[in-house]
Amino acid sequence: MTAVRHKNGNPPSVSGLTSSNPKARLWWSSADSQLLGQASDADVALQLGRSEIGVMQRRLKLRIAKFNAQLRRWTQEEDEALRAVRNEDYPSRFGRSLAAIRQRRYHQGIPQPKRVRPWTDKEDALLGKMSDPDFARQFGRPQISISPRRRQLGIPAFHPRHKAWSKAEDELLGTMTDRKLAKRLGRTVVAVQMHRVKRRIPVVDSQYRPWRPVDDQLLGTRPDEQIALLLRRTVTAVKHRRIRLGMVTKRLKRRQWSVAEDQLLGSAPDSEIARRLGCNESVVQVRRCKLGIKSHRHKWTPKADRVLGQMSDAAAARQIGCSVNAVKCRRFQLCIPTFEPGWKHWTAKEDQLLGTMPDSAVARKLGRAASGVRTRRLKLGIPQNHPALRPWSAEEVRLLGTTSDKVVAEKCGRTEQGVSMKRFFLRIPAFSRTPTDTKTDTKRIKKDRIGLSRFCLNTQ
């Protein structure tokens, strides 16, 4: 863009502002800075006698936007109209785009005014006569604005199933149970209960009994359990009443341990001593630990050790006369497996059969699982005896490749896969048919095709 000069050679002023010194200066005055952004950088540089780069750097330093002839600055009247006019009505009045209006609202923090439609007498008369969603669809109002209007006018919400309580129905409250009255009046049990509570009418045949002064005098004189039995109340009710009155419960006196009872501690398991004394096992354990007496330990004998693993731990504990934990610990020390009814120990006679025949045959003979036989054989380090796993003889190796693997497997008593793997490892090529046999097969295939085509023609 080139600047237009007057006849005297001076550049035109921008927005009515002119520079007093046309020559270049190193400093910027306030009047010079006001010219930035009012015209293009080239026009301002020509008018001030500066370079275009210097003008651009100064404008960027002051954060002044670049001049754009298509942009129009917002006036005070337009900003005031943003507070009163909605976005869809603004472009027709001021000729601005919706994007520019939204951006101006965002930067100025001006919210869009709400579209308010006054309520008519007809709409107010129909409030509460129908549900809020139906009202919103009929009159084209947002559903969120209907509920505040109803509350403002004191109109309750529309409930098709709700009906007002009559005087006769109010007189029936408390004369029968809520469930029976709800069935009689055709209302819900919750509605009857809430209306009865609102009218402060007590329930009929209530199990609640008021506390008498005589009952309050018994609280705290005995444990809560005994007081509950005397008054025929629950322990929780007695406890709540006592706490409400600020009374402390009276505990039973602890029975003192006698010398004979202390001598029993440690002589038998705590459970046995608790059973003899008629108390809890934890009480016996606490007393024993307080006196520093070690717990009873069963003395194991060879006879008792032979019982372990032959029956369940609970049965062995009853037979030996000790605890189940003691039986488990002893069995773990001796490396004795857990007793299983379906499991039986291996005998020396059964071990001698391992390896003499295949595992499946041994399993059928001994009545055991094949996996159990294999595990036992591997544990003892006995090699497997299987005809398909026997070493290959020289005669069997010479047969490989001379005929098909299936025929060789039948002759040698081996599997076809085993024959194929052995031939593969020895790098012996597979058996192939002679060229004469191939020609014969080709002729036979052609004859079959000709016969099949003739059969198809005859059927058609």
C-alpha positions, 0 to 999 in steps of 0.5 A: 500500500502506497501513501498518497502525498499532497502537492506540498510533499507532506504525507497525510495525517492519520486519524487527525494526528500528525508528527511534529518532526518528520525526521527520524528520531531514536525516541518515541513520543506519546503522539507518535505511539498514538499513530500505531494501529491507526493505519498500516505500518508502511503509512505510519513509517512514511509519515513519521520518517521511520523505517517500517521494521522499526514501526512494527517492532514498536507496535508489537512491543506495545501489544497493539493489533495490526491495522485491518481496514475490514475490522470495525472498532466496538463503540460504547453504544454497541457494548451497552446493546449487548446487555439488552439484546440477544445474539440472534437479534443483534446482527440485524441491528448493528451488522455484526457476525454471530462469531464477533458478537460471541467473542465480544461477550466473552472478552467483556464478560457480558452474559446473554440476556434471558428470553423472558415471556410473561405468564398469562392468566390462562397459564396460571389457571392451568398450573397444577391441573396437569403434570409439568412435562405436559404443561411445558409441551402444551404452552412451549415453555421450558420445564425448569421454569414451571416448578418455580412459578407453581411454588411462587403462586403456592400451587401444589404439583399435579398428582393423579393418584393423590386425593385429599383426606376426608374427615371420616378417613381421619377418624379411622386413623389409629383404630386399626393397623396401618396395613389394614386401614390402607387396604380399606381406604385404597391407599398405600401403607406409607401414605397412611403412616405418614398422615397418622404421624402428621396428625400425631395419632399413636399406632394401635396395639403398640408394643411400646410400654412407657417406663415407670419410676419403679422400672427406673429404680431397678436400672443399674442394680443388676446387669442389663441381662437380668434387668431385661428378664425381670421387666420382660424387655430387650437388653438393648432397650434396658441399655439405652434407658440406663445410658439416657438416665446416666446410670452405670451398670453393675457388673457381677463380682469376679470369682477368685481363682482357688489354689486347686484351680491354679494347679490345674493350669498347664496340666492339660490343654486349655480347652479341657481345663475350661470344660472342667471349670465351666468357663471360657477357654480365653479366661483360662489362657489369660490366667495361665499367661498371668501366672507364667505357666507354659501351655500343656504339650503332649508327649508323643510316643511311637504308638501315637506317631503310628496313628498319624496319617491313618485317619483324619487329624480330628479323629487322631486328636480324639484317640490320642487325647490332644488338640488338633493343632498338636496333631498337625504340627507333629505330622508336619515334623514327621513329614507324614501326608494328610489322610485321604480316604481315596489315597493309599500308600505304595507297597514294596510289591507294587513298586516291583511292578513298575517298569515291567510293563506299560504304565497303563497296564500297571494302573489296570492291574493295581487299580490306580490312576495312570498318572499316579503310576507314572509319578511314582515310577519317575520318583523312583527313577525307574525307566518306562517299559513300552514296546513303542519306545524300545531301541531300534534294531538293524533289521527295523532300520533297513525296512525304513523307506522300502515301503510306506510308514504304515506298513513298516509300523505294522511289521515292527509293532510301532506307531506310524508317527514313531516310524516317520520320526525315526526315518526323518532323523536318519534322513531316509526319504519316504517311500515313493511309487515307480513311474510305471505305477504312476502311469497306470494310476493316470490311465485309471483316473482318465477312465474314471473321468470318462465314465463319470461324464457319460453317466452325467449325459445319460441322466440328463 
